[in-house]
Amino acid sequence: MKAREDLKQYGEGKLQAKNIYISIGHVDHFYSYNIYDSHAKPEAEEGKRGRGKPQKTLFTSASSPHGENQETRKREAKRLEKYLREHRLSGQLLTTQHDTKLTSIVVAFVRQWQRLKLVGEKPSGAALFRFLTTDVGLGSEVTDKTFSNKFGKMLERVKPSVETERGVSKAFQ
């Protein structure tokens, strides 16, 4: 009757929304049901933050160095989306290859953001990946961790063409 106790404790609706594993054991001709929630996390109290380091942000706010400037984030997402649409690249997937047109454009945008002081000197690869996949809507051939690890080298090594640099600069006028 452990299952009934668990249902009372968690509530039927909450159990349906979680990944549930049921083990059935045979002990002295009685069947016992144990319910294990593999992703059980205690509910965070309102106003309290989770554990661990906070995620790095891409477009830092002058008023809050750890907060993100949401207006800038939305504006730059629209700008990059428009640029990719105009150049018929909005369906491309992110990679860590240095010789793709999309990589060249992303690097050119990051460098332009650095010149305008919208991002830091060494922007976070993880924050950029989240921005590109979540806000801009790009797909990816690589994981966020892989992209993040390779981004620093991409920023150093990728040299966008003069045409790409001019096109990106034009997008900011």
C-alpha positions as CSV (number, residue, x, y, z in Angstrom):
1,M,0.0,0.0,0.0
2,K,3.1,2.2,-0.4
3,A,1.7,3.4,-3.7
4,R,-1.4,4.8,-2.1
5,E,0.7,6.6,0.6
6,D,2.8,8.1,-2.1
7,L,-0.3,9.2,-4.0
8,K,-1.6,10.9,-0.9
9,Q,1.8,12.5,-0.3
10,Y,2.5,13.8,-3.8
11,G,-1.0,14.1,-5.2
12,E,-2.1,12.3,-8.4
13,G,-1.7,15.3,-10.6
14,K,1.9,15.9,-9.6
15,L,2.9,12.3,-10.2
16,Q,1.6,12.3,-13.7
17,A,3.8,15.3,-14.6
18,K,7.0,13.6,-13.5
19,N,9.1,10.7,-14.7
20,I,8.0,7.8,-12.6
21,Y,9.7,4.5,-12.1
22,I,7.8,1.7,-10.4
23,S,9.5,-1.3,-9.0
24,I,7.4,-4.4,-8.1
25,G,8.8,-6.7,-5.5
26,H,7.5,-10.1,-4.5
27,V,7.9,-10.5,-0.7
28,D,6.0,-13.3,1.1
29,H,3.3,-13.4,-1.6
30,F,2.6,-9.7,-1.2
31,Y,3.4,-7.2,-3.9
32,S,4.8,-3.9,-2.9
33,Y,4.9,-0.9,-5.1
34,N,7.6,1.7,-4.6
35,I,7.4,4.9,-6.6
36,Y,10.7,6.7,-7.3
37,D,10.8,10.2,-8.9
38,S,14.1,10.5,-10.8
39,H,13.8,14.2,-11.2
40,A,12.5,15.2,-7.8
41,K,13.7,18.6,-6.7
42,P,12.4,20.5,-3.7
43,E,10.3,23.4,-4.6
44,A,12.4,26.6,-4.4
45,E,11.1,29.1,-1.9
46,E,10.0,32.3,-3.3
47,G,12.8,34.8,-3.6
48,K,15.5,32.3,-3.0
49,R,18.0,31.4,-5.7
50,G,19.1,28.0,-6.7
51,R,22.5,26.6,-5.9
52,G,25.6,27.0,-8.1
53,K,27.0,29.8,-10.1
54,P,24.5,32.1,-11.9
55,Q,24.5,31.8,-15.7
56,K,26.7,34.3,-17.5
57,T,24.9,36.9,-19.5
58,L,25.8,38.1,-23.0
59,F,24.5,41.7,-23.0
60,T,25.4,43.1,-19.6
61,S,23.5,46.0,-18.1
62,A,25.3,49.1,-16.8
63,S,22.9,49.2,-13.9
64,S,23.5,45.6,-12.9
65,P,26.8,43.9,-13.9
66,H,25.2,40.5,-13.3
67,G,21.9,41.3,-14.9
68,E,21.2,41.1,-18.6
69,N,20.0,44.1,-20.6
70,Q,16.8,42.6,-22.0
71,E,16.1,45.5,-24.4
72,T,19.5,45.1,-26.0
73,R,19.1,41.4,-26.2
74,K,15.7,41.6,-28.0
75,R,17.0,44.4,-30.4
76,E,20.1,42.4,-31.3
77,A,18.2,39.2,-31.8
78,K,15.9,41.0,-34.3
79,R,18.9,42.6,-36.0
80,L,20.7,39.2,-36.4
81,E,17.5,37.4,-37.5
82,K,16.9,40.1,-40.1
83,Y,20.5,39.9,-41.4
84,L,20.4,36.1,-41.6
85,R,17.0,36.2,-43.4
86,E,18.3,38.7,-45.9
87,H,21.3,36.5,-46.6
88,R,19.2,33.3,-46.7
89,L,21.1,31.8,-43.8
90,S,18.3,31.5,-41.2
91,G,18.0,27.8,-41.7
92,Q,21.7,27.1,-41.1
93,L,22.8,25.1,-38.1
94,L,25.5,26.3,-35.7
95,T,28.8,24.4,-35.8
96,T,32.2,24.8,-34.5
97,Q,33.8,24.7,-37.9
98,H,35.8,27.9,-38.7
99,D,35.1,28.0,-42.4
100,T,31.3,28.3,-42.6
101,K,29.5,31.5,-43.6
102,L,27.3,31.4,-40.5
103,T,30.3,31.2,-38.2
104,S,31.9,34.1,-40.0
105,I,28.7,36.2,-39.5
106,V,28.4,35.3,-35.9
107,V,32.0,36.3,-35.2
108,A,31.5,39.5,-37.1
109,F,28.4,40.4,-35.0
110,V,30.2,39.6,-31.8
111,R,33.1,41.8,-32.8
112,Q,30.7,44.6,-33.7
113,W,29.0,44.2,-30.3
114,Q,32.4,44.4,-28.6
115,R,33.3,47.7,-30.5
116,L,29.9,49.1,-29.4
117,K,30.6,47.9,-25.8
118,L,27.4,45.8,-25.8
119,V,29.3,42.7,-24.7
120,G,32.4,42.2,-22.7
121,E,35.9,41.8,-23.9
122,K,35.6,38.0,-23.6
123,P,31.9,37.1,-24.0
124,S,30.7,33.8,-22.7
125,G,30.4,31.1,-25.3
126,A,27.5,29.5,-23.3
127,A,25.6,32.8,-23.1
128,L,26.1,33.3,-26.9
129,F,24.9,29.8,-27.6
130,R,21.8,30.4,-25.5
131,F,21.2,33.7,-27.3
132,L,21.6,32.2,-30.8
133,T,19.4,29.1,-30.2
134,T,16.8,30.6,-27.9
135,D,16.4,34.2,-29.1
136,V,17.6,34.0,-32.7
137,G,16.1,30.6,-33.2
138,L,19.1,28.9,-34.8
139,G,19.4,25.1,-34.7
140,S,22.7,23.5,-33.8
141,E,24.8,20.5,-34.8
142,V,26.7,20.7,-31.6
143,T,25.9,20.8,-27.9
144,D,26.0,24.0,-25.8
145,K,29.1,22.7,-24.0
146,T,31.0,22.0,-27.2
147,F,30.1,25.4,-28.7
148,S,31.1,27.1,-25.4
149,N,34.4,25.3,-25.3
150,K,35.3,26.1,-28.9
151,F,34.0,29.7,-29.0
152,G,37.1,31.4,-27.7
153,K,39.3,29.8,-30.4
154,M,36.6,30.7,-33.0
155,L,36.7,34.3,-32.0
156,E,40.5,34.4,-32.3
157,R,40.9,32.4,-35.5
158,V,37.9,33.2,-37.7
159,K,38.6,36.2,-40.0
160,P,35.3,37.3,-41.6
161,S,35.7,38.6,-45.2
162,V,35.7,42.3,-45.9
163,E,32.3,41.9,-47.5
164,T,30.9,40.2,-44.4
165,E,32.4,42.9,-42.1
166,R,30.8,45.7,-44.3
167,G,27.5,43.9,-44.4
168,V,27.4,43.5,-40.6
169,S,28.5,47.1,-40.1
170,K,25.7,48.2,-42.4
171,A,23.2,46.3,-40.3
172,F,24.0,48.5,-37.4
173,Q,23.3,51.8,-39.2
